[in-house]
Amino acid sequence: MSKLPAVGTTIFTVMSKLAAEHSAYNLSQGFPNFPVDELLLQLVEEKTRENIHQYMPMAGFPPLLIEIAALIEREYGRRVVPENELLVTAGATQGLFTSIMAFIERGDEVLILDPSYDSYAPAVILAGGTPIHIPLKSDFLPDWDRVAQAITSQTRMLITNNPHNPSGRVWEESDMDSLRDLLLRHDQILWLSDEVYEFITFGQKHYSAHQEDALSERSIVISSFGKTFHITGWKIGYVVASAALMQEIKKVHQFNVFCVNSPAQAALSAYLPMKDVSTLGDFYQEKRDLFQRLLLPSRFELLPCEGTYFQTASYREISELNDVEFCRELTIKHKVAAIPISVFNADKKDDKIIRFCFAKDDETLIQATQQLCTI
């Protein structure tokens, strides 16, 4: 008997496999294909030659926790206590899963804004809870009236994602005002804020849960070194929460993975004070702008992209195929792999929109867009 009967192989695995089989440019799965910072590689090499290969403390390498706290204070003005309010995790997904498992019980409801990252709902189900999916508006921003209407006495958690994957939208200040007002009226609800793309924004800096003092005792923030420093295969993220919440999260973490890769934590602790994350948005904006400029002659309609390294596009003027079949045809016939947006919706709503990843080297973007412009 399956605990997740509706879950199969993820679309990311499917499309990456299809791309490999057909020698297509893989703009589907969200990982960069350009080199990691040489300085970080040097630090990894140095740390692997030190006596750093045994278990780390359960919460994380203490010097790394100190550097994370300094980063949060520098970027958001929030002071966190490294010993009590931080946890290094085996990727952001493990941080999400562990946080959900710590607080969600049978009978609890968790609000999820669709389209959404596909790990949220399975984690809720495995914890015994019920995911309540609420569609975002057509512009991929929250419909706060619908969110409010979905709240019941069983609502235990709201999961948000800003900057938003898959759409690339960044919330407006009014969205944060609405969320704050809503949660202050319902003090039983925890806020799980997925901010893995926090440093990849263009023009408009994202507004973080770290800046919401009134909700700090009820917020759990998920971040990702993998996304920030394009080292997705390292699988290192971190969780920030009040001491009371973190105590419960750590209880699950210690029986889940206990601790995270030692040399990588040591390398990151040395790297963080040397790196200015505020320049990351500029780097990816150049990628976005190049991708958008190269696609201008195409028949795709490019949608707003204010953050993340994803560009959504409507193919409504190109094909009547559903988005899954269109992505298959795109990969097999035109040698470019993308992700259909319908897979991010619980109801599989299909608006003929697909997602491209532009975190690729310039040559890949040039070659892929040449193919896309022939359609």
Kinemage of the C-alpha trace (Angstrom):
@kinemage 1
@onewidth
@group {chain A} dominant
@subgroup {mainchain}
@vectorlist {calphas} color= white
{ca met a 1} P 0.000 0.000 0.000
{ca ser a 2} L 1.435 3.372 -1.011
{ca lys a 3} L 1.430 6.444 1.223
{ca leu a 4} L 1.711 8.581 -1.909
{ca pro a 5} L -0.410 6.773 -4.512
{ca ala a 6} L -0.697 9.822 -6.770
{ca val a 7} L 3.043 10.489 -6.879
{ca gly a 8} L 5.159 9.184 -9.732
{ca thr a 9} L 8.461 10.213 -11.283
{ca thr a 10} L 8.813 13.992 -11.157
{ca ile a 11} L 8.500 16.007 -14.341
{ca phe a 12} L 12.032 17.330 -13.790
{ca thr a 13} L 13.467 13.821 -14.003
{ca val a 14} L 11.258 12.987 -16.977
{ca met a 15} L 12.230 16.060 -18.986
{ca ser a 16} L 15.934 15.855 -18.178
{ca lys a 17} L 15.952 12.212 -19.276
{ca leu a 18} L 14.092 13.119 -22.467
{ca ala a 19} L 16.544 15.942 -23.132
{ca ala a 20} L 19.487 13.550 -22.780
{ca glu a 21} L 17.873 10.940 -25.025
{ca his a 22} L 17.275 13.478 -27.801
{ca ser a 23} L 20.434 15.591 -27.349
{ca ala a 24} L 18.293 18.614 -26.540
{ca tyr a 25} L 19.315 21.793 -24.756
{ca asn a 26} L 18.115 21.241 -21.207
{ca leu a 27} L 16.338 24.409 -20.057
{ca ser a 28} L 13.971 22.324 -17.937
{ca gln a 29} L 15.561 21.332 -14.630
{ca gly a 30} L 16.612 24.265 -12.485
{ca phe a 31} L 20.354 23.973 -12.195
{ca pro a 32} L 23.181 26.083 -13.658
{ca asn a 33} L 25.609 24.561 -16.154
{ca phe a 34} L 28.423 27.084 -15.685
{ca pro a 35} L 31.431 26.746 -13.344
{ca val a 36} L 31.323 27.322 -9.603
{ca asp a 37} L 33.334 30.225 -8.194
{ca glu a 38} L 37.019 29.222 -8.232
{ca leu a 39} L 37.486 30.686 -4.759
{ca leu a 40} L 34.861 28.337 -3.350
{ca leu a 41} L 36.521 25.376 -5.049
{ca gln a 42} L 39.859 26.353 -3.532
{ca leu a 43} L 38.295 26.548 -0.083
{ca val a 44} L 36.728 23.112 -0.496
{ca glu a 45} L 40.084 21.673 -1.469
{ca glu a 46} L 41.737 23.301 1.534
{ca lys a 47} L 39.082 22.109 3.975
{ca thr a 48} L 39.137 18.521 2.725
{ca arg a 49} L 42.801 18.388 3.788
{ca glu a 50} L 41.937 19.439 7.319
{ca asn a 51} L 40.635 17.268 10.129
{ca ile a 52} L 37.047 18.052 9.217
{ca his a 53} L 35.665 14.722 8.030
{ca gln a 54} L 33.687 13.455 11.023
{ca tyr a 55} L 30.166 14.302 12.167
{ca met a 56} L 29.353 17.969 12.553
{ca pro a 57} L 27.233 19.204 15.464
{ca met a 58} L 23.619 18.406 14.766
{ca ala a 59} L 22.556 22.022 14.145
{ca gly a 60} L 25.532 22.827 11.944
{ca phe a 61} L 29.174 23.887 11.984
{ca pro a 62} L 29.293 26.672 14.632
{ca pro a 63} L 31.411 29.069 12.521
{ca leu a 64} L 28.955 28.606 9.632
{ca leu a 65} L 25.997 29.346 11.896
{ca ile a 66} L 27.708 32.569 12.977
{ca glu a 67} L 28.271 33.585 9.355
{ca ile a 68} L 24.648 32.816 8.440
{ca ala a 69} L 23.463 34.988 11.322
{ca ala a 70} L 25.747 37.790 10.115
{ca leu a 71} L 24.369 37.419 6.571
{ca ile a 72} L 20.764 37.669 7.779
{ca glu a 73} L 21.515 40.744 9.885
{ca arg a 74} L 23.415 42.376 7.031
{ca glu a 75} L 20.727 41.718 4.419
{ca tyr a 76} L 17.537 42.013 6.460
{ca gly a 77} L 18.381 43.716 9.741
{ca arg a 78} L 17.198 40.699 11.725
{ca arg a 79} L 19.297 39.408 14.594
{ca val a 80} L 19.120 35.665 15.140
{ca val a 81} L 20.814 33.587 17.810
{ca pro a 82} L 23.021 31.037 16.002
{ca glu a 83} L 22.773 28.416 18.737
{ca asn a 84} L 18.987 28.490 19.059
{ca glu a 85} L 17.448 29.834 15.838
{ca leu a 86} L 19.445 28.310 12.971
{ca leu a 87} L 19.715 24.851 11.453
{ca val a 88} L 21.850 23.698 8.517
{ca thr a 89} L 19.966 21.151 6.409
{ca ala a 90} L 20.686 18.706 3.592
{ca gly a 91} L 19.211 21.079 1.056
{ca ala a 92} L 16.197 23.353 1.276
{ca thr a 93} L 13.847 20.469 0.491
{ca gln a 94} L 14.969 18.637 3.622
{ca gly a 95} L 14.432 21.854 5.564
{ca leu a 96} L 10.896 22.088 4.204
{ca phe a 97} L 10.146 18.430 4.910
{ca thr a 98} L 11.578 18.549 8.433
{ca ser a 99} L 9.672 21.711 9.314
{ca ile a 100} L 6.395 20.264 8.059
{ca met a 101} L 6.951 16.986 9.900
{ca ala a 102} L 7.684 18.891 13.115
{ca phe a 103} L 4.322 20.635 13.285
{ca ile a 104} L 1.724 18.993 11.065
{ca glu a 105} L -0.427 16.220 12.525
{ca arg a 106} L -3.383 14.188 11.363
{ca gly a 107} L -6.338 16.485 10.814
{ca asp a 108} L -4.258 19.610 10.232
{ca glu a 109} L -4.723 21.593 7.043
{ca val a 110} L -1.887 23.323 5.201
{ca leu a 111} L -2.549 26.090 2.682
{ca ile a 112} L -0.471 25.856 -0.512
{ca leu a 113} L -0.553 28.494 -3.254
{ca asp a 114} L -0.568 26.920 -6.723
{ca pro a 115} L 1.394 26.655 -8.933
{ca ser a 116} L 3.771 25.408 -6.259
{ca tyr a 117} L 6.962 23.446 -5.725
{ca asp a 118} L 6.064 19.792 -5.928
{ca ser a 119} L 7.551 18.729 -2.578
{ca tyr a 120} L 5.133 20.698 -0.401
{ca ala a 121} L 2.021 18.532 -0.685
{ca pro a 122} L 3.731 15.122 -0.348
{ca ala a 123} L 5.436 16.266 2.851
{ca val a 124} L 2.089 17.405 4.266
{ca ile a 125} L 0.467 14.094 3.337
{ca leu a 126} L 3.293 12.057 4.877
{ca ala a 127} L 2.896 14.071 8.078
{ca gly a 128} L -0.792 13.128 8.159
{ca gly a 129} L -2.088 16.540 7.169
{ca thr a 130} L -4.292 17.704 4.322
{ca pro a 131} L -2.924 20.072 1.653
{ca ile a 132} L -5.402 22.775 0.675
{ca his a 133} L -4.472 24.134 -2.745
{ca ile a 134} L -5.397 27.730 -3.549
{ca pro a 135} L -4.779 29.019 -7.077
{ca leu a 136} L -2.739 32.159 -7.545
{ca lys a 137} L -4.240 34.841 -9.753
{ca ser a 138} L -3.549 34.841 -13.482
{ca asp a 139} L -0.566 37.151 -12.844
{ca phe a 140} L 0.843 34.567 -10.391
{ca leu a 141} L 0.316 36.814 -7.370
{ca pro a 142} L -1.760 35.678 -4.350
{ca asp a 143} L -5.523 36.109 -4.206
{ca trp a 144} L -5.752 36.989 -0.528
{ca asp a 145} L -9.560 36.862 -0.470
{ca arg a 146} L -9.407 33.228 -1.581
{ca val a 147} L -6.704 32.497 0.981
{ca ala a 148} L -8.836 33.998 3.741
{ca gln a 149} L -11.868 31.997 2.632
{ca ala a 150} L -9.870 28.764 2.781
{ca ile a 151} L -8.921 29.158 6.448
{ca thr a 152} L -10.725 26.879 8.890
{ca ser a 153} L -10.251 25.891 12.515
{ca gln a 154} L -8.003 23.069 11.238
{ca thr a 155} L -5.635 25.366 9.342
{ca arg a 156} L -2.191 24.958 10.906
{ca met a 157} L 0.264 26.293 8.307
{ca leu a 158} L 0.545 28.542 5.256
{ca ile a 159} L 3.372 27.825 2.803
{ca thr a 160} L 4.544 30.691 0.606
{ca asn a 161} L 7.299 30.961 -1.987
{ca asn a 162} L 8.777 34.378 -2.774
{ca pro a 163} L 10.523 34.916 -5.195
{ca his a 164} L 8.202 32.454 -6.825
{ca asn a 165} L 9.040 29.268 -8.659
{ca pro a 166} L 7.840 28.566 -11.339
{ca ser a 167} L 6.587 32.015 -12.346
{ca gly a 168} L 9.543 34.239 -11.475
{ca arg a 169} L 7.253 36.789 -9.816
{ca val a 170} L 8.234 38.779 -6.729
{ca trp a 171} L 5.523 39.856 -4.330
{ca glu a 172} L 4.460 43.458 -4.055
{ca glu a 173} L 4.487 45.234 -0.688
{ca ser a 174} L 0.702 45.059 -0.597
{ca asp a 175} L 0.916 41.259 -0.701
{ca met a 176} L 3.015 41.222 2.431
{ca asp a 177} L 0.599 43.653 4.087
{ca ser a 178} L -2.279 41.321 3.283
{ca leu a 179} L -0.431 38.272 4.564
{ca arg a 180} L 0.493 40.022 7.804
{ca asp a 181} L -3.073 41.160 8.430
{ca leu a 182} L -4.362 37.664 7.720
{ca leu a 183} L -1.963 35.866 10.032
{ca leu a 184} L -2.439 38.359 12.841
{ca arg a 185} L -6.147 37.504 12.753
{ca his a 186} L -5.418 33.758 12.909
{ca asp a 187} L -2.758 33.116 15.521
{ca gln a 188} L -2.937 29.314 15.163
{ca ile a 189} L -1.315 29.436 11.731
{ca leu a 190} L 2.422 28.975 11.234
{ca trp a 191} L 4.069 30.636 8.247
{ca leu a 192} L 6.545 28.506 6.262
{ca ser a 193} L 8.319 30.926 3.931
{ca asp a 194} L 10.309 29.315 1.108
{ca glu a 195} L 12.868 31.955 0.088
{ca val a 196} L 15.471 29.886 -1.732
{ca tyr a 197} L 15.733 32.454 -4.557
{ca glu a 198} L 16.000 35.381 -2.145
{ca phe a 199} L 19.165 36.838 -3.680
{ca ile a 200} L 18.111 36.384 -7.306
{ca thr a 201} L 15.869 39.386 -7.951
{ca phe a 202} L 15.916 42.052 -10.637
{ca gly a 203} L 15.181 45.649 -9.749
{ca gln a 204} L 12.650 44.929 -7.031
{ca lys a 205} L 14.264 43.316 -3.974
{ca his a 206} L 12.094 40.636 -2.450
{ca tyr a 207} L 10.386 41.289 0.879
{ca ser a 208} L 11.355 38.617 3.388
{ca ala a 209} L 9.684 37.007 6.361
{ca his a 210} L 12.842 38.061 8.209
{ca gln a 211} L 11.510 41.623 8.079
{ca glu a 212} L 8.205 40.772 9.738
{ca asp a 213} L 8.885 41.324 13.436
{ca ala a 214} L 5.226 40.833 14.368
{ca leu a 215} L 5.323 37.310 12.913
{ca ser a 216} L 8.837 36.246 13.905
{ca glu a 217} L 7.618 33.835 16.597
{ca arg a 218} L 5.448 32.005 14.028
{ca ser a 219} L 7.588 32.140 10.882
{ca ile a 220} L 9.952 29.504 9.517
{ca val a 221} L 12.259 30.674 6.722
{ca ile a 222} L 13.912 28.264 4.288
{ca ser a 223} L 17.070 29.280 2.394
{ca ser a 224} L 19.425 27.520 -0.005
{ca phe a 225} L 23.167 27.769 -0.531
{ca gly a 226} L 22.610 25.605 -3.598
{ca lys a 227} L 20.549 28.321 -5.278
{ca thr a 228} L 22.550 31.263 -3.929
{ca phe a 229} L 25.978 29.994 -4.982
{ca his a 230} L 24.845 27.705 -7.870
{ca ile a 231} L 26.020 24.568 -6.063
{ca thr a 232} L 22.747 22.669 -6.204
{ca gly a 233} L 24.467 19.291 -5.998
{ca trp a 234} L 25.954 20.121 -2.607
{ca lys a 235} L 22.446 19.927 -1.132
{ca ile a 236} L 22.982 22.439 1.667
{ca gly a 237} L 20.322 24.830 2.918
{ca tyr a 238} L 19.311 26.313 6.230
{ca val a 239} L 16.250 26.980 8.334
{ca val a 240} L 15.622 30.064 10.470
{ca ala a 241} L 12.966 30.055 13.190
{ca ser a 242} L 12.337 31.271 16.716
{ca ala a 243} L 13.945 29.224 19.480
{ca ala a 244} L 10.622 27.629 20.440
{ca leu a 245} L 9.889 26.507 16.879
{ca met a 246} L 13.473 25.503 16.185
{ca gln a 247} L 13.491 23.221 19.218
{ca glu a 248} L 10.762 21.130 17.589
{ca ile a 249} L 12.348 21.261 14.123
{ca lys a 250} L 15.655 19.990 15.510
{ca lys a 251} L 13.884 17.048 17.141
{ca val a 252} L 12.877 15.814 13.693
{ca his a 253} L 16.163 16.779 12.037
{ca gln a 254} L 18.253 14.703 14.433
{ca phe a 255} L 16.372 11.555 13.443
{ca asn a 256} L 16.173 12.476 9.768
{ca val a 257} L 19.736 13.291 8.693
{ca phe a 258} L 21.278 14.342 12.046
{ca cys a 259} L 23.954 16.497 10.391
{ca val a 260} L 25.160 17.730 7.013
{ca asn a 261} L 28.330 17.326 4.900
{ca ser a 262} L 31.298 18.486 6.971
{ca pro a 263} L 33.851 19.759 4.396
{ca ala a 264} L 31.157 21.691 2.540
{ca gln a 265} L 29.987 23.405 5.734
{ca ala a 266} L 33.555 24.343 6.608
{ca ala a 267} L 34.175 25.723 3.111
{ca leu a 268} L 30.992 27.781 3.168
{ca ser a 269} L 31.843 29.221 6.579
{ca ala a 270} L 35.081 30.575 5.098
{ca tyr a 271} L 33.427 31.682 1.842
{ca leu a 272} L 30.441 33.615 3.199
{ca pro a 273} L 32.359 36.603 4.633
{ca met a 274} L 34.204 36.942 1.300
{ca lys a 275} L 31.086 36.994 -0.882
{ca asp a 276} L 28.725 39.879 -1.593
{ca val a 277} L 25.383 38.214 -2.323
{ca ser a 278} L 23.860 41.540 -3.338
{ca thr a 279} L 25.584 41.247 -6.731
{ca leu a 280} L 23.959 37.919 -7.544
{ca gly a 281} L 20.841 39.547 -8.955
{ca asp a 282} L 22.916 41.567 -11.419
{ca phe a 283} L 24.640 38.417 -12.639
{ca tyr a 284} L 21.373 36.610 -13.303
{ca gln a 285} L 19.701 39.701 -14.720
{ca glu a 286} L 22.283 39.668 -17.493
{ca lys a 287} L 21.291 36.051 -18.181
{ca arg a 288} L 17.588 36.922 -18.144
{ca asp a 289} L 18.037 39.934 -20.389
{ca leu a 290} L 20.093 37.937 -22.881
{ca phe a 291} L 17.503 35.161 -22.969
{ca gln a 292} L 14.625 37.603 -23.401
{ca arg a 293} L 16.419 39.549 -26.129
{ca leu a 294} L 17.250 36.403 -28.055
{ca leu a 295} L 13.619 35.233 -27.857
{ca leu a 296} L 12.121 38.517 -29.081
{ca pro a 297} L 11.851 37.274 -32.698
{ca ser a 298} L 10.054 34.118 -31.549
{ca arg a 299} L 6.322 33.485 -31.326
{ca phe a 300} L 6.476 32.910 -27.578
{ca glu a 301} L 4.920 35.519 -25.301
{ca leu a 302} L 7.319 36.176 -22.429
{ca leu a 303} L 5.680 36.778 -19.036
{ca pro a 304} L 7.061 38.975 -16.217
{ca cys a 305} L 10.258 37.668 -14.619
{ca glu a 306} L 11.289 39.613 -11.508
{ca gly a 307} L 13.282 36.955 -9.690
{ca thr a 308} L 14.562 33.344 -9.700
{ca tyr a 309} L 16.361 32.017 -12.791
{ca phe a 310} L 13.186 30.952 -14.574
{ca gln a 311} L 11.363 32.576 -17.470
{ca thr a 312} L 7.754 31.646 -18.140
{ca ala a 313} L 6.312 31.917 -21.624
{ca ser a 314} L 2.939 31.421 -23.249
{ca tyr a 315} L 2.855 29.315 -26.406
{ca arg a 316} L -0.829 30.023 -27.048
{ca glu a 317} L -0.075 31.480 -30.508
{ca ile a 318} L 2.014 28.446 -31.466
{ca ser a 319} L 0.117 25.264 -30.599
{ca glu a 320} L -3.135 23.832 -29.285
{ca leu a 321} L -1.333 20.949 -27.553
{ca asn a 322} L -1.591 20.718 -23.791
{ca asp a 323} L 1.546 21.939 -22.040
{ca val a 324} L 2.906 18.470 -21.208
{ca glu a 325} L 2.627 17.303 -24.806
{ca phe a 326} L 3.966 20.604 -26.106
{ca cys a 327} L 7.075 20.227 -23.918
{ca arg a 328} L 7.567 16.699 -25.210
{ca glu a 329} L 7.310 17.917 -28.801
{ca leu a 330} L 9.587 20.852 -28.030
{ca thr a 331} L 12.250 18.472 -26.712
{ca ile a 332} L 11.987 15.781 -29.377
{ca lys a 333} L 11.337 17.888 -32.463
{ca his a 334} L 12.997 21.222 -31.639
{ca lys a 335} L 15.740 20.014 -29.245
{ca val a 336} L 14.916 22.322 -26.326
{ca ala a 337} L 13.564 20.981 -23.030
{ca ala a 338} L 11.222 23.042 -20.839
{ca ile a 339} L 8.803 22.375 -17.984
{ca pro a 340} L 4.981 22.546 -18.305
{ca ile a 341} L 3.395 24.760 -15.653
{ca ser a 342} L 0.336 22.523 -15.211
{ca val a 343} L 2.419 20.020 -13.216
{ca phe a 344} L 2.786 22.658 -10.486
{ca asn a 345} L -1.009 22.806 -10.088
{ca ala a 346} L -2.850 20.228 -8.009
{ca asp a 347} L -5.775 20.397 -10.437
{ca lys a 348} L -3.385 20.259 -13.456
{ca lys a 349} L -4.824 23.516 -14.790
{ca asp a 350} L -3.268 24.153 -18.191
{ca asp a 351} L -2.925 27.773 -19.364
{ca lys a 352} L -0.483 26.907 -22.166
{ca ile a 353} L 2.452 28.317 -20.214
{ca ile a 354} L 5.874 26.679 -19.904
{ca arg a 355} L 9.009 27.434 -17.891
{ca phe a 356} L 12.563 27.844 -19.154
{ca cys a 357} L 15.654 27.905 -16.940
{ca phe a 358} L 18.116 30.595 -18.074
{ca ala a 359} L 20.824 29.695 -15.527
{ca lys a 360} L 22.973 28.417 -18.373
{ca asp a 361} L 26.137 29.550 -20.089
{ca asp a 362} L 25.674 32.047 -22.903
{ca glu a 363} L 26.423 29.531 -25.648
{ca thr a 364} L 23.634 27.235 -24.419
{ca leu a 365} L 21.184 30.154 -24.300
{ca ile a 366} L 22.183 31.295 -27.792
{ca gln a 367} L 21.856 27.843 -29.321
{ca ala a 368} L 18.584 27.049 -27.523
{ca thr a 369} L 16.920 30.312 -28.490
{ca gln a 370} L 17.943 29.880 -32.108
{ca gln a 371} L 15.997 26.640 -32.054
{ca leu a 372} L 13.015 28.251 -30.331
{ca cys a 373} L 12.883 31.077 -32.878
{ca thr a 374} L 12.398 28.567 -35.715
{ca ile a 375} L 9.072 27.345 -34.321
